[in-house]
Amino acid sequence: GESVGLHLPTLSVQEGDNSIINCAYSNSASDYFIWYKQESGKGPQFIIDIRSNMDKRQGQRVTVLLNKTVKHLSLQIAATQPGDSAVYFCAENKAAGNKLTFGGGTRVLVKP
Amino acid sequence: GAGVSQSPSNKVTEKGKDVELRCDPISGHTALYWYRQSLGQGLEFLIYFQGNSAPDKSGLPSDRFSAERTGGSVSTLTIQRTQQEDSAVYLCASSTQNTGELFFGEGSRLTVL
């Protein structure tokens, strides 16, 4: 069935520290993964993606790690800032153009 | 337009009424999705359109929910005989054929009294 979040777990982070958000996926055939950020009152926005032939990809202040052996995806945010406070969702896709399935989401709260 | 546009942004209705929510995807995007998000919760998949293929309706919660996509562009999500548990933000997203990246609209917040 679809991944549907019930009550979002919360990660509380001190400003300036690094954040690590974890996501477990279930479909071993998934070959494309995306992290989205959703700020209050807005739609989710793309952060970074990674294909299954990679195990790490870096963006600006963000790094995504993929461990296909244990079907685990993580998002690392360096030097977390107040603007990083949001809900973060991972999503998986079996192939480009196929339906994207979202994980339950993690709320990140940045403390000043 | 530059992004995915949804209307109305807010809709308050009475229990039992029908509502229609509209989504204008990014021009040229062949895939269109509808998701539902209850307050403080994750994204619940509703329906997925891809080109001229039959839509994936596997996420629609009941037969009161339906969606159409006319001409491969604009989509309308219809909820008949609304119930209080239908209250949520309904998000639309579109993507191109060659990428899984979804571009989301701002959502339509539905409140059923």
Chai-1 contact restraints between the chains, C-beta under 6 A:
chainA,res_idxA,chainB,res_idxB,connection_type,confidence,min_distance_angstrom,max_distance_angstrom,comment,restraint_id
A,E2,B,F45,contact,1.0,0.0,6.0,A-B,restraint_1
A,E2,B,G59,contact,1.0,0.0,6.0,A-B,restraint_2
A,V4,B,G42,contact,1.0,0.0,6.0,A-B,restraint_3
A,V4,B,E44,contact,1.0,0.0,6.0,A-B,restraint_4
A,G5,B,Q41,contact,1.0,0.0,6.0,A-B,restraint_5
A,G5,B,G42,contact,1.0,0.0,6.0,A-B,restraint_6
A,Y32,B,G100,contact,1.0,0.0,6.0,A-B,restraint_7
A,G43,B,L91,contact,1.0,0.0,6.0,A-B,restraint_8
A,G43,B,F104,contact,1.0,0.0,6.0,A-B,restraint_9
A,G43,B,G105,contact,1.0,0.0,6.0,A-B,restraint_10
A,G43,B,E106,contact,1.0,0.0,6.0,A-B,restraint_11
A,G43,B,G107,contact,1.0,0.0,6.0,A-B,restraint_12
A,P44,B,F104,contact,1.0,0.0,6.0,A-B,restraint_13
A,F46,B,E101,contact,1.0,0.0,6.0,A-B,restraint_14
A,N93,B,G100,contact,1.0,0.0,6.0,A-B,restraint_15
A,A96,B,N98,contact,1.0,0.0,6.0,A-B,restraint_16
A,A96,B,T99,contact,1.0,0.0,6.0,A-B,restraint_17
A,A96,B,G100,contact,1.0,0.0,6.0,A-B,restraint_18
A,G97,B,Q97,contact,1.0,0.0,6.0,A-B,restraint_19
A,K99,B,Y48,contact,1.0,0.0,6.0,A-B,restraint_20
A,K99,B,D56,contact,1.0,0.0,6.0,A-B,restraint_21
A,L100,B,G100,contact,1.0,0.0,6.0,A-B,restraint_22
A,L100,B,L102,contact,1.0,0.0,6.0,A-B,restraint_23
A,F102,B,L43,contact,1.0,0.0,6.0,A-B,restraint_24
A,G104,B,G42,contact,1.0,0.0,6.0,A-B,restraint_25
A,G105,B,G42,contact,1.0,0.0,6.0,A-B,restraint_26
